[in-house]
């Protein structure tokens, strides 16, 4: 029994292969027209969007929240000047 990705993969590949050299925007418009799962919601739509990203060569940012949190911590420590003048004592 095929899963959502197995159904989506050849449809997306066919649209991309039919338009070599097309801009990403044009490809996305065409891909929107051939969406096979009815309503654009829930799990099938997420799988469709993920497969489109994969086939267009776009990386998926799974750790976006973590990176944002780390960036905020680094900015806060710099703002407070905690690591500006660190002196290391050597023996």
N, C-alpha and C positions, 0 to 999 in steps of 0.2 A: 504494500500500500504506500503510495508516494506521500511525502509530507509537503507542507506549504513551499519550502525552499526548492524541492525537486520540481514542483509545478512552475514556480516563478523563474528559475534559472534559465531554461531554454527560451522563454518568451523574451526576457531581458536581453539575452545574447543575440537573439534574432533581430531585435530593434537596433542594437548597437552595430551589428554586422551590416545591416541594410544601409547605414548612414556613416560610412567611414569618413573621418575628418570633420564631422559635424560638431558644432559647439555643444558644450555640456547643457546649456539652457535648452537648445533645440531637442537634444536627446531626452531630457526630462519631460518636456512637453509631450513628445511622442510616447514615452513610457507611461505617462499619466493616462493617455487615451486607451492603452491596451491592458490596463489593470484588470486581472481576471477574477478577483474574489468578491465582487459586489461592493458593499459598503467599505469605505476606507477607514477602518477602525479595528481596534483590538489586535490580537496576535497575528493574523494573516498580513495585515498592513505593516506591522513592525518587521516581519520577516521580509516582505517585499522591499521596504525601504533599506533594510540592511543589505539585501542582495544587490540592489541598485548601487549602493555605495561601494560594495566589494568589486563589482564589475566595472565601475567607473574609476577604480583605483583610489578611492578616498579612504583614509584611515578612520577607524572608529575610536572616538574619545571616550573610553570607558571610565578613565580615572579623572575626569574633568573636575569633579568635586574635590578630590584629594589634592589635585594640583592647585586649585583655587585656595584651599585652606593653607597649604604650604606657602603660597605666595603671600597670603595675608600675614602669616606668622613672621616671615622674613621681613616684610615691610614694617611691621610693628617693632621688631627688634632693631631695625636700622633707625627708625624714628626715635626710639628711646636712647640710641647711642650705646647700646650694651656691648657691642663688640668693636667699637671704634679704636680704642687704645688699650689693647690687651698686651700686657708685658709677660713674657715667659721667663721664668728664672731657671737658669741652668746651673748645675752643680759642678 
